[in-house]
Amino acid sequence: MISKSNKYNFIDLFSGAGGLSLGFTLAGFKSVFAVENDPAAAKTYELNFGPHVFCGDIKDVDDFTRYNAQIIIGGPPCQGFSPLGKMSARKGRIEEHKELNQLWKHYLRAVRQIQPLAFVVENVPEFLSSEGFSTFKKSVEQLGYKVASGVLKAEDFGVPQKRRRGFILGVLGTEIFLPLPTAERRTVRDAIGDLPLNPTEKNLHWSRNPRPLSIERYKCIPPGGNRFDLMRKRPDLSPKCWLRKPTGSTDVFGRLEWDKPSLTIRTEFYKPEKGRYLHPEAHRPITHREAARLQTFPDYFRFFGSKIQIAQQIGNAVPPLLAKCIAKHIEKTIDPAEAHKLQELQLAVSII
């Protein structure tokens, strides 16, 4: 179980596997409650942080005050706001996405009930230009919170991956700004260079069984290259649909480069046709362990579920190292006087 000294207690709403929670825990905060609807992700959270995760619909949590938390963190589902989500909505999932678009209201409900010292909301950048964000911001400002919002780049905070996410930071009674980038820059080599080129089948360093045709295709892609290299070198090996479309994404069937950050690790990183997921040197897609490393999950972090479920947990997570930087920034910003007042209030409530 991951534990540190408890500077402040926090609850994690829509926690997923616990990328945000891990970062806050590594910064010295203590997880006391979490909500996650996906059973496999909830089990992963339990394995790493303890049995205080509620696996179910956040609508069924009626009282958030009982957990004696001073911080709220979490990432409401973003399918309804992301470009990929909008694309699937056009394919007939509009009602489902409308409902997902409203789940941030339960995060706001938790803020209203607890009135924590600080909160952190993570979402896709598109959420920051939505009507939901405007309503959320006005609501928390009426409660006395100062709010900072914007897009943070994971590579600016020591994560060996280019990943842009929207963040909303709120602190009670004192001005808050987004954290400044750190001087630390890390590459794919820094993250996975020590792992065996041939997967060991242990601790998520799992191999796949690509067809001989796939391997021949992989061999055509140089570091930094993509499907266009395959189409140019070996059109006879290229899918006909690619040959019919000479333009498009330069990430598809792409190969990573050792001395640069990776591109965004998404939930299907084990499929080269979904993005730039070929290993920089070996003729294969990256393994689950390599993806977890690029997300800055330490090797001791335990994942639960099938290979597909674990991949979803890895790809959906906030990089823990980014979360740790945000946690330290929040700690420096909290007003000690407000912390003292909340501590006294929670103590009085617990006695009653």
C-alpha positions, 0 to 999 in steps of 0.5 A, a space after each residue: 500500500 502506498 502511503 506518505 505522511 498526511 499533510 492533508 487528506 484528500 478525496 479523489 472523484 472519478 479516480 480511475 486507477 489513481 494517477 492523480 492520487 499517486 501524485 498527491 500521495 507522493 507529495 505527502 497527502 493522504 487518500 481517504 476516499 475515492 469514487 470510481 465507476 469502473 470495477 477494474 480501475 476501482 480494484 487497482 485503486 484499492 490495491 494501491 491506496 486501500 479499501 476506501 474506494 467506492 465502486 459505483 455511480 457517484 450519484 449514489 454518494 450522498 454525503 462527502 463530509 464524513 471523510 474529513 478531507 481538506 482537498 478534492 481532486 478528480 477528473 470528471 469523464 471527458 468523452 462529451 468534450 473531447 474531439 474523439 468523444 464528439 466524433 463518437 457522439 456523431 455516430 449515435 452516442 449523443 444521449 450518453 455523452 450528454 449525461 457524461 457532460 453533466 457529471 462535473 455537477 457532482 464534483 461541484 456538489 462535493 465542493 459545496 458540501 466539504 468546502 475544502 481548502 483546495 480542489 483540482 479538476 483535470 479534463 480535456 482542454 476543450 472543457 475549459 471553453 464549455 458552458 459547464 466550465 463557466 457555470 462551475 467557475 462562477 459557482 465556486 467563486 461564490 463560495 470564496 474560491 480563487 480559481 486558476 485554469 488553463 492547459 498544462 503540458 506534461 513534458 514541462 513537468 518531467 513527464 517523458 511524454 507530450 500530453 496536454 490537459 486542462 486543469 482547474 485549480 481552486 484555493 479558498 481565500 487566496 490567489 492561485 496561479 497555474 504552476 510554472 514549468 520545471 527545468 526538468 525534461 525527460 525522454 523516451 530513453 530516460 523512461 524505458 531505456 533500461 528495459 529489455 528489448 525483448 519483453 520478459 512477460 513479467 510485470 506488464 512487460 508483455 509481448 504481442 504476437 504480430 503476424 509476419 506481415 506486420 513485422 515486415 511493415 514495422 521494419 520499414 518505419 525509421 525512428 520518428 517515421 510513420 505510415 508514409 515511410 511504409 507507403 513510400 518504401 513498400 507500397 506492396 505491404 501497405 494497406 490499400 486504404 492508406 494508398 488511397 489516402 496519401 495525406 492524413 495523420 503523421 502519427 499513425 504507424 509511427 515509431 518513437 524516438 529515443 531522445 525525445 518525449 513520446 506522443 500522448 499515450 492513449 488507451 490503445 497504445 498496443 495498436 501501432 495503427 492507432 498512433 505513434 506507438 512503435 518501440 524506438 528500436 525493436 520491431 514491435 509496439 510498446 508494452 504495457 510496462 513501457 506505456 506505464 513508464 512513459 506515464 510515470 507510473 513506478 514499477 511497484 504500482 499494481 494494476 488489476 484487470 485484463 490487458 485491455 482493461 489495464 491499457 485503458 487505465 494507463 492511457 486514461 490516467 493523469 501522469 503521477 509526476 505531473 500530479 505531484 508537481 500540482 500537489 506541491 504547488 497547491 500546498 505552497 498556496 494554501 492559506 494556513 489561516 484557512 487550514 486552521 479554520 477548516 481543521 477546527 470546524 471538522 473537529 467540532 463536527 466530529 465531536 458532535 
